[in-house]
Amino acid sequence: MRPYSTVAGPARKEFAVKTQDSITAQTAVSETPAVALPRTIHLVPMDHLNGFDVRPGFYEINGATAIPGGVNFTVHSHGATAIELLLFHRGETEPYAILPFPERYRIGNVYSMIVFKLNIEEFEYAFRVDGPRDTEKGLIFDKTKYLLDPYARAVTGQSQWGVKDGSGQHYKARVVKDDFDWGNLSRPLIPMEDLVIYELHVRGFTIHESSAVAAPGTFEGLREKIPYLKELGVNAVELMPIFEFDEMQDARQVDGEQLYNYWGYNTVSFFAPNTSYASGVEYNREGNELKRLIQDCNENGIEVYLDVVFNHTAEGNEDGPFFSFKGFDNNIYYLLTPGGQYYNFSGCGNTLNCNHPIVHQMIIDCLRYWVTTYHISGFRFDLASILGRNEDGSPMNKPPLLQAMAFDPILGDVKLIAEAWDAGGLYQVGSFPAWNRWAEWNGRYRDDMRRYLKGDAGCAQAAALRMVGSRDIYQSGERKNASVNFITCHDGFTLWDLYSYNVKHNEKNGWGGTDGANDNNSWNCGIEGATDDPEINALRRRMVRNAFALLMCSRGIPMFLAGDEFCNTQFGNNNAYCQDNLTSWLDWRMLEDNRDMFRFFQFMIALRKRFRILRANLSDGYYGFPDVSFHGVTPWHTQFEDHERYVGVLFAGQAAEEAPQVVYVASNAYWKPLEAELPELPRNMAWEQIADTWEAGQSAADIPGGRFSIGPRSVKVFAARPR
């Protein structure tokens, strides 16, 4: 493709030639790379508008795009009667220029205009939209409001964490110069079965001084920790929301502590990275720091996933702010009741109308942008069941948006992970519309394994099924790699707190303990909260090891929460969404205090990687064993009784041209030791114990005769080897 060119000569001063390959104008060519433009050649007359040279723009390129000699602005609204472009000097709150889109610059519902002689380093922009007002129909156009471009690639207004820049409720956008050099690097494209996902909060991961990074709380600070991630052994990081969000939404003080919307599940702009996560100002090169993080992760064999929030926005309900979507097409972007009120299936005030063609297209455009521009390898969709609701809120049989994501060519090798429920009561674990393309956060894995591990009666059968990939949920394995197994995530107790608290302790959130889940399936091991009792602390450590050992020995995709590997605590808070303090921050001093736990996590991740049979069905079995089988203290259990608290799971198989693998996982959730028997092997094979949570996991010993003792509340792992 040829670069843009300039046409010289006085005869062409009043015309611009537009093709896919070039646009000519009477202005200097910028250094901005070319973008794909319409191929048809036609002459467009020059207009002069409020002191600026303008022309009709490129209607298929949404947002603001730098082109040689100027900027192309394209925006659409179904119900608007007029739209104005507002230009601001950097940091100013009032526009220095107001440019109404001429009526003939509108095609259908799209307004597009090229403004020449704009220096993208010097200005910010917003829109004003006029139109009818009929609240019962959801029409709330307000020509006095400054509106943020829904396709903004960079947002101003809150670049420093916790500080507004003085522009009040106004968000403005910047034009982005994308000049990042990715080199020859490709995304790792790790097979689903081989993933070990590590969920983290960008700010909380390194903001504490103990992280010892040069740029705490930022993308750069996280990049400094890549050697740690490699040492631990994870190969995918799932970043909690990094789209531009407003941490100042509902900011307040409780008992002298400043609280924020810390987690970031309140999107302001879907196409822009959160500027307060950058360590330095990169004006009009927005996102380069995030790109360096992703580039370095990929170079080290680590994929990067984004936790994305397409179920609602930061505009809230009728009482919420009015800064973007409400002003462009409120009745299109949001699900509204017949009276024009907001449906609230998100629990956050509004719900995006995801299957409306306009919103559908914006979401697809957004995902494509993050994949092509930022090299993102996967997405986890918050409250994903909302993405399958119709305009009246009812669940759809084949939601167009979810189907489009599943079959979109650009997203073809991207991981799609659904949180398969929403705040409106829709729970779709095992039934999420998938087309064999979507994986799911398996909430039943979390709940069943928590109950089993703490010794509840009647949970052994469920635990065994969860360990073999939840075949009862995912249609006997037809949905391969559909289950994302987790025991902890950002939402709920940390793994240490799971065995330190019987009930949540969310008093510091300021809601009188009414927020956060009550069904935690936790156990405090005898004392609520922190204790100096050595026996209880030893038991808690063993319970943490048990949970992680079974997670690493379960079919499906394992995911765990950052800090679990060194006993991070949130002091019993199971809904720390607002806690921008030590409650949510990782205290890296605990890594040194709990180095043995870190080594155990390393060991179990490495064990999972060593035995592929734990990750995938290699064949129909081996040595006469089926692919998976269940066992009690005596071999060959097919059904566990309610009183049983011992579960043995055997995995067996052989991949082509690989040595056969047989692994037996023994878990005792009973509070007393047990004697058990391993299944009999062929004479030329012997059982070897390779892990034991009673002894912190790293032990190896032959098991003569196949009989063994297992300690109370502990896990052992055995592998068959040649004699």
Secondary structure, DSSP 8 states (H G I E B T S, - for coil): --------SGGGTTEEEE-SS-B--SS---S----------EEEE-EEETTEEEEE--TTS-EEEEETTEEEEEEE-SS-SEEEEEEEETT-SS-SEEEE--GGGEETTEEEEEEES--TTTEEEEEEEE--EEGGGTEE--TTS-B--TT-SSEES--BTTB--S-TT--EE---------TT-------GGG--EEEE-HHHHH-SGGG--SSTTSHHHHHHTHHHHHHHT--EEEES--EEE-TTTT-EEETTEEE---S--SEEEEEEE-GGG-SS--TTSTTHHHHHHHHHHHHTT-EEEEEE--S--TT-STTS--SSHHHHHHHHHB-B-TTS-B--TTSSS--B-TTSHHHHHHHHHHHHHHHHHH---EEEETTGGGGGB-TTS-B-SS-HHHHHHHH-STTTTSEEEE--B-TTS-B-TTTS--TTT-EEE-HHHHHHHHHHHTT-TT-HHHHHHHHTT-TTTTGGGTSTT-EEEES--SSS--HHHHTT-SS---GGGSSTT-SS-S------TTSSS----HHHHHHHHHHHHHHHHHHHTSSSEEEEETTGGGT---TT-S--TT--STTTS--THHHHHTHHHHHHHHHHHHHHHH-GGGTS--SSEETTEESEEEE-SSS--SS--TT--EEEEEEEE--TTS--EEEEEEEE-SSS-EEEE-----TTEEEEEEEEGGGTT---EE-GGGEEEE-TTEEEEEEEEE-
